[in-house]
Amino acid sequence: MDQSQTDFIYCCGAATELLRFGSLDSAYKVLFLIIPGNPGVVGFYRTFMQTLHSACGGRYPVWAVSHAGHCAPPASMDMIEGTLSAEHDMFGLNGQIEHKLAFIRKHVPRETSLVLLGHSIGCYIILEMMKRNPELSVLKAVMLFPTIERMAQTPQGKVMTPVLCHMRYVAYLPLFLLSLLPDTLKVSLIKLVLANYGLSCCDLFPLSANAMYMGGQEMRKVLKRDNTTIKKNLDKLIFYYGATDHWCPVQYYHDIKQEFPHGDFRLCENGFRHAFVLDAGREVAEMVFEWLRGDLRTRVPSEQ
C-alpha cells in the first residue's frame, strides 16, 4: 500500500521529478498534490507523504511534483528538453507557477478533486494557481509555513536577499568546486547529508543554481499578500504558521487573522520548524490528516 514510485518527465520542457504514493484509479477521485518549498526536491517529502497515504488507508493517492529543474534526472535525460525560450523563464517564480498548472492539465483528469498541500513558497504558488485558474477543482488547500507576503522583510529574508539577488554567482563558486571533489570525498558527504533524499554531490550544482535563481525572484516578487484570492477561496484554505519561523514572523499570522476573522488560521504549538520535512514529516502529516478527515469523509464513491 505504501510503495512509492518515482518518475522523471518533461513538463513545459524542463526536467521534473514526480514522487507518487498510489495511483489515480481510485473510485474516490481525490488527489493529494504537494507543491514543495524551495528547493523543490520531492525526496524531502517522502516521510510526510508515506504517513499521509497510510493515514488515508491508501484510498487517496499522494503525489509530489518537483519544481522545474529542482531534481537530478537520470543520465539519459537532460535538464532541458530542446531549447527553452527566455520569455518563458521556466526556472523563475512565474515559470514554476505555470509549470504546476501545466502538470495538472496534462496528468490529472478533470473530474479529480484536488487537496493541495503547499509548503513555504509552495503556498504562494497555490494561491497563484487558484487565481489564474479559478476552475481548478480544489477541495482543500493546506498552507504549511506559508511565505505569501513580504519575504524580503523577514529576518531570514534580510539575510538572504543580498545573497540571492546580488551575490548569486559568487555563491555558485563553492558549489562548483564541490562538484570537482574526488569521488571518495563525495561519497562521504553523500552519506552524511544527502543519501536519504536520492541526491548526489554531482547533482548539487544545477539543482542549487536553479533553486537560488528562483529564490532571488521570491525576494523581489513576493511582496503584498493576495487578499482578493484568499477572500474568494477562504472556505477552502487552512493556514498553519510557525511560532518561531524566520521566514514568516508570528506578526504575519496575527495580521492575516485580523484581516480574515472567519478564516482557518492556526499557530504551531509543537515547536515544528519551517523545514519540518527534515525531522517532523510524520507528525505534521498526522496532524494534517486530522484537519482534513471531515472533508474526506464526504468523498464516498457513490457521490462521484
C-alpha positions in Angstrom: 0.0 0.0 0.0 2.8 2.4 0.8 5.2 1.6 -2.0 6.3 4.8 -3.8 7.0 5.3 -7.5 9.4 7.9 -8.9 9.1 9.2 -12.5 11.1 11.7 -14.4 9.2 13.7 -17.0 9.4 16.8 -19.1 6.9 19.4 -18.1 7.0 22.7 -20.0 10.3 21.5 -21.4 12.0 21.2 -18.0 13.1 18.1 -16.1 10.6 17.3 -13.4 10.5 14.6 -10.7 7.2 13.1 -9.7 7.0 11.1 -6.5 3.8 9.1 -6.1 2.2 7.0 -3.4 -0.9 5.5 -5.1 -2.4 5.9 -8.5 -5.5 7.8 -9.8 -7.6 4.7 -10.5 -9.3 5.1 -7.1 -13.1 5.4 -7.1 -12.8 8.4 -4.7 -11.4 10.7 -7.4 -9.3 12.7 -5.0 -5.7 13.5 -5.3 -3.4 14.9 -2.7 -0.8 17.1 -4.5 2.2 18.5 -2.8 3.7 21.8 -4.0 7.1 22.0 -2.3 9.1 24.8 -0.9 12.5 25.9 -2.3 14.4 23.8 -3.1 11.6 21.8 -4.6 13.1 18.4 -4.1 10.3 15.9 -3.7 12.5 13.4 -1.8 12.4 15.7 1.2 8.7 15.0 1.5 8.8 11.2 1.4 8.1 10.5 5.1 5.4 13.2 5.1 3.7 11.6 2.0 4.0 8.0 3.2 2.5 8.9 6.6 -0.4 10.8 4.9 -1.1 7.9 2.5 -1.1 5.4 5.3 -3.4 7.6 7.4 -5.9 7.7 4.5 -5.8 3.9 4.3 -4.4 4.1 0.8 -7.7 5.4 -0.5 -6.3 8.6 -1.9 -3.1 8.9 -4.0 -0.5 11.3 -2.6 1.8 12.9 -5.2 4.6 15.5 -5.1 5.8 17.3 -8.2 9.2 18.9 -8.1 9.8 22.4 -9.2 11.1 22.7 -12.8 14.8 21.9 -12.7 14.9 21.0 -9.0 15.7 17.4 -9.5 18.5 15.1 -10.6 17.3 13.4 -13.8 18.8 10.1 -15.0 21.9 10.3 -17.2 19.8 9.6 -20.3 17.8 12.8 -19.7 18.9 16.4 -20.0 17.7 19.2 -17.6 16.1 20.9 -20.5 14.2 19.3 -23.4 15.3 21.1 -26.6 15.6 24.9 -26.2 13.6 26.9 -23.7 12.8 30.5 -24.8 14.0 33.1 -22.4 10.5 34.7 -22.3 9.1 31.6 -20.6 11.7 31.8 -17.8 10.7 28.3 -16.6 13.1 28.3 -13.6 11.8 31.6 -12.3 8.8 32.0 -10.0 6.2 32.8 -12.7 7.5 29.8 -14.7 7.1 27.5 -11.7 3.5 28.5 -11.3 2.7 27.9 -14.9 4.7 24.6 -14.6 2.3 23.3 -11.9 -0.8 24.3 -13.9 0.6 22.6 -16.9 1.3 19.5 -14.9 -2.3 19.3 -13.7 -3.7 19.9 -17.1 -1.7 17.1 -18.6 -1.5 14.5 -15.8 -4.7 14.9 -13.6 -8.1 14.1 -15.0 -10.6 17.0 -14.9 -13.0 15.0 -12.7 -10.4 14.7 -10.0 -10.8 16.9 -6.8 -7.5 18.3 -5.5 -6.3 18.5 -2.0 -3.4 20.9 -2.5 -0.6 20.8 0.2 1.8 23.8 0.0 5.0 24.3 1.9 6.7 27.7 2.2 6.8 29.3 -1.3 4.6 26.4 -2.4 1.7 28.2 -0.6 2.3 31.3 -2.8 2.3 29.1 -5.9 -1.0 27.5 -4.8 -2.7 30.9 -4.4 -1.4 32.0 -7.8 -2.7 28.7 -9.3 -6.2 29.3 -7.8 -6.1 32.9 -9.1 -5.0 32.0 -12.6 -7.3 29.0 -13.0 -10.5 29.6 -10.9 -11.9 26.4 -12.4 -9.4 24.2 -10.6 -11.4 21.6 -8.6 -9.9 22.3 -5.2 -11.4 20.5 -2.3 -9.0 22.0 0.3 -5.7 23.8 0.2 -3.4 23.4 3.2 -0.7 26.1 3.6 2.2 24.9 5.8 4.6 27.6 7.0 3.3 30.0 4.2 5.6 32.5 2.7 3.0 34.5 0.8 4.0 38.1 1.7 6.9 40.5 2.5 9.5 37.8 2.2 12.5 40.2 1.9 11.4 41.9 5.1 11.5 38.8 7.3 14.5 38.0 9.5 15.7 35.3 7.1 14.8 37.4 4.0 17.0 40.3 5.2 20.0 37.9 5.4 19.3 36.0 2.1 18.2 38.9 -0.2 21.7 40.3 -0.7 23.0 36.7 -1.4 20.2 35.7 -3.7 19.7 38.9 -5.5 23.2 40.4 -5.7 25.8 37.7 -4.9 24.2 34.7 -6.5 27.0 33.9 -8.9 29.6 34.2 -6.1 27.6 31.6 -4.2 27.8 29.3 -7.2 31.5 29.0 -6.9 31.7 26.8 -3.8 29.0 24.5 -5.3 31.0 24.2 -8.5 34.2 23.4 -6.5 32.3 20.8 -4.5 31.3 19.1 -7.7 35.1 18.7 -8.6 36.0 16.9 -5.3 37.3 13.3 -5.6 34.6 10.6 -5.7 35.6 9.2 -2.3 35.1 12.5 -0.6 31.8 13.0 -2.4 30.6 9.6 -1.2 31.4 10.6 2.4 29.4 13.8 2.0 26.5 12.0 0.4 26.3 9.6 3.4 26.4 12.5 5.8 23.8 14.7 4.3 22.1 13.7 1.1 21.7 10.0 0.8 18.2 9.9 2.3 16.9 12.2 -0.4 18.3 10.5 -3.5 20.7 13.2 -4.4 24.4 13.2 -5.0 27.0 16.0 -4.9 27.2 15.9 -8.7 23.5 17.0 -8.7 24.1 19.9 -6.3 25.3 22.5 -8.8 22.5 22.6 -11.4 19.8 22.0 -8.7 21.2 24.7 -6.4 21.7 27.2 -9.3 18.0 26.8 -10.2 16.9 27.0 -6.6 18.9 30.1 -5.9 17.6 31.8 -9.1 14.1 31.1 -8.0 14.9 32.3 -4.5 16.1 35.6 -5.8 12.8 36.2 -7.6 10.9 35.3 -4.4 12.6 38.1 -2.6 11.7 40.6 -5.4 8.2 39.4 -6.2 6.6 38.0 -3.0 5.5 41.4 -1.6 1.9 42.1 -0.9 -0.5 39.4 0.4 -3.1 38.4 -2.2 -6.2 39.2 -0.1 -8.5 39.0 -3.1 -7.7 35.4 -3.9 -7.7 34.4 -0.2 -11.1 36.0 0.3 -12.6 34.2 -2.8 -11.3 30.8 -1.5 -11.4 31.3 2.2 -13.6 28.3 2.9 -11.1 26.0 1.1 -7.9 27.3 2.9 -6.2 26.2 6.0 -3.1 28.1 7.1 -0.5 26.8 9.6 2.1 29.3 10.8 5.2 28.5 12.7 5.8 30.1 16.2 9.5 30.7 15.5 9.6 30.9 11.8 12.2 33.3 10.5 10.7 33.2 7.0 7.3 34.2 8.3 7.1 36.1 11.6 4.3 35.4 14.0 3.1 39.0 13.3 2.1 37.8 9.8 -0.2 35.3 11.5 -1.8 37.9 13.6 -2.1 40.3 10.7 -3.9 37.8 8.4 -6.1 36.5 11.2 -7.2 40.1 11.8 -7.9 40.6 8.1 -9.9 37.4 7.9 -11.5 36.7 11.3 -13.6 33.8 9.9 -10.7 32.1 8.2 -8.9 28.9 9.4 -5.5 30.1 10.7 -3.5 28.0 13.1 -0.3 28.7 15.0 2.1 25.9 15.7 2.2 24.7 19.3 4.5 21.8 18.7 7.8 23.5 18.1 8.0 22.4 14.4 10.5 24.4 12.3 10.0 25.9 8.9 11.8 22.9 7.3 9.6 20.4 9.1 10.2 17.8 6.4 13.7 17.2 7.8 12.6 16.0 11.2 8.8 16.2 11.7 7.3 14.9 8.5 5.4 12.2 10.2 4.0 14.4 12.9 2.8 17.1 10.5 1.2 14.6 8.2 -0.8 13.0 11.0 -1.9 16.5 12.1 -2.9 17.5 8.5 -4.9 14.3 8.1 -6.9 15.1 11.2 -7.7 18.5 9.8 -9.0 17.0 6.6 -10.8 14.0 7.9 -14.2 15.6 7.9 -13.9 16.9 4.3 -12.7 13.5 3.1 -15.5 11.6 4.9 -18.0 13.1 2.4 -16.0 11.9 -0.6 -17.6 8.4 -0.9 -17.6 6.6 -4.3 -21.4 6.9 -4.6 -21.1 10.7 -4.9 -18.7 10.7 -7.8 
